[in-house]
Amino acid sequence: MKRYWRAIMLVTALALLSGAAWAEVPIITGEHWAKSSEEQKKAYLLGIANMAQIELAYQGSDPVHETQSVVAKMSKGLKGQTLDSVREGLNNWYAAHSDRLQQPVIETIWFQMVVPGLQKTSSGGMP
């Protein structure tokens, strides 16, 4: 099974790292987010969630410690969140910070949701 996931990761990495494909992948900002339909927003978040699931599946029974993995930190920091709650949180944050629409969505997820979620879990609170 691990060999299967390695093959998937290799094919994905090769596709993403090829010069032409990489140049065509935009960094999605709040400006893109604000102009997107709710279905497009869900698709973006599902893409992130699927990549995280692939990474966790690839690690299998030998997971990387959270200090060594962005995915592990993200999983822990977003514990208790749903795709809809993340989507709504992003909608609300960009609506309240229209001067920061150039900020990448992934950065907003990290600093507005993951980091506070990690702080809650490290202080003993529930996320």
C-alpha positions as CSV (number, residue, x, y, z in Angstrom):
1,M,0.0,0.0,0.0
2,K,2.8,2.4,0.8
3,R,4.3,1.7,-2.6
4,Y,1.0,2.8,-4.2
5,W,1.0,6.1,-2.3
6,R,4.7,6.7,-3.2
7,A,3.8,6.3,-6.9
8,I,0.9,8.7,-6.6
9,M,3.2,11.2,-4.8
10,L,5.9,10.8,-7.4
11,V,3.5,11.4,-10.3
12,T,1.9,14.4,-8.6
13,A,5.3,15.9,-7.8
14,L,6.6,15.4,-11.3
15,A,3.4,17.0,-12.7
16,L,3.7,20.0,-10.3
17,L,7.4,20.5,-10.7
18,S,7.6,20.5,-14.4
19,G,8.4,24.1,-15.5
20,A,5.3,24.7,-17.6
21,A,2.9,23.3,-15.0
22,W,4.5,25.1,-12.1
23,A,4.4,28.5,-13.9
24,E,0.7,28.0,-14.5
25,V,-0.2,27.4,-10.9
26,P,-1.3,30.8,-9.4
27,I,-1.1,31.7,-5.8
28,I,-4.7,32.2,-4.8
29,T,-5.1,35.5,-3.0
30,G,-8.0,37.1,-1.2
31,E,-8.8,38.9,-4.4
32,H,-9.4,35.5,-6.1
33,W,-11.2,34.3,-3.1
34,A,-13.6,37.2,-3.0
35,K,-14.5,36.7,-6.7
36,S,-15.0,33.0,-6.5
37,S,-18.3,31.2,-6.1
38,E,-18.9,29.2,-3.0
39,E,-18.4,26.0,-5.0
40,Q,-15.0,27.2,-6.3
41,K,-14.0,28.0,-2.7
42,K,-15.0,24.5,-1.6
43,A,-13.1,23.0,-4.4
44,Y,-9.9,24.9,-3.4
45,L,-10.3,23.8,0.2
46,L,-10.9,20.2,-0.9
47,G,-7.7,20.3,-2.9
48,I,-5.7,21.3,0.2
49,A,-7.5,18.7,2.3
50,N,-6.8,16.0,-0.3
51,M,-3.1,16.8,-0.5
52,A,-3.0,16.7,3.3
53,Q,-4.7,13.3,3.3
54,I,-2.3,11.9,0.7
55,E,0.6,13.1,2.8
56,L,-0.8,11.5,6.0
57,A,-1.6,8.3,4.2
58,Y,1.9,8.2,2.7
59,Q,3.4,8.5,6.2
60,G,1.3,5.4,7.2
61,S,2.1,3.8,10.5
62,D,5.3,5.9,10.8
63,P,4.0,9.5,11.0
64,V,6.4,12.4,10.9
65,H,6.4,14.4,14.2
66,E,4.5,17.6,13.9
67,T,7.6,19.7,14.3
68,Q,8.8,18.2,11.1
69,S,5.6,18.4,9.1
70,V,3.5,21.3,7.9
71,V,0.7,18.9,7.3
72,A,0.8,17.5,10.8
73,K,0.7,21.0,12.3
74,M,-2.1,22.0,10.0
75,S,-4.1,18.9,10.9
76,K,-3.6,19.7,14.6
77,G,-4.3,23.4,14.3
78,L,-7.5,22.9,12.3
79,K,-8.8,20.1,14.5
80,G,-12.6,20.6,15.0
81,Q,-12.9,22.7,11.8
82,T,-14.9,21.7,8.8
83,L,-14.5,22.7,5.2
84,D,-17.6,25.0,5.7
85,S,-16.2,26.6,8.9
86,V,-12.9,27.3,7.2
87,R,-14.7,28.7,4.1
88,E,-16.9,30.9,6.3
89,G,-13.9,32.0,8.4
90,L,-12.0,33.0,5.2
91,N,-15.1,34.9,3.9
92,N,-15.4,36.8,7.2
93,W,-11.7,37.5,7.5
94,Y,-11.4,38.9,3.9
95,A,-14.6,40.9,4.3
96,A,-13.2,42.5,7.5
97,H,-9.8,43.0,6.0
98,S,-10.5,44.3,2.5
99,D,-7.1,46.1,2.5
100,R,-5.4,42.7,2.7
101,L,-6.9,41.0,-0.4
102,Q,-3.4,40.5,-1.9
103,Q,-2.6,38.1,1.0
104,P,-2.5,34.5,-0.2
105,V,-5.4,32.3,1.1
106,I,-3.1,29.6,2.3
107,E,-1.2,32.2,4.4
108,T,-4.6,33.4,5.8
109,I,-5.5,29.9,6.7
110,W,-2.2,29.4,8.4
111,F,-2.0,32.6,10.5
112,Q,-5.7,33.1,11.2
113,M,-6.8,29.5,11.8
114,V,-3.9,27.0,12.2
115,V,-1.7,29.1,14.5
116,P,-4.6,30.1,16.8
117,G,-5.7,26.4,16.8
118,L,-2.2,25.3,17.8
119,Q,-2.1,27.8,20.6
120,K,-5.4,26.5,21.9
121,T,-4.3,22.9,21.9
122,S,-0.9,23.7,23.5
123,S,-2.5,25.7,26.3
124,G,-4.8,22.8,27.1
125,G,-7.9,24.4,25.5
126,M,-10.1,22.7,23.0
127,P,-9.9,24.1,19.4
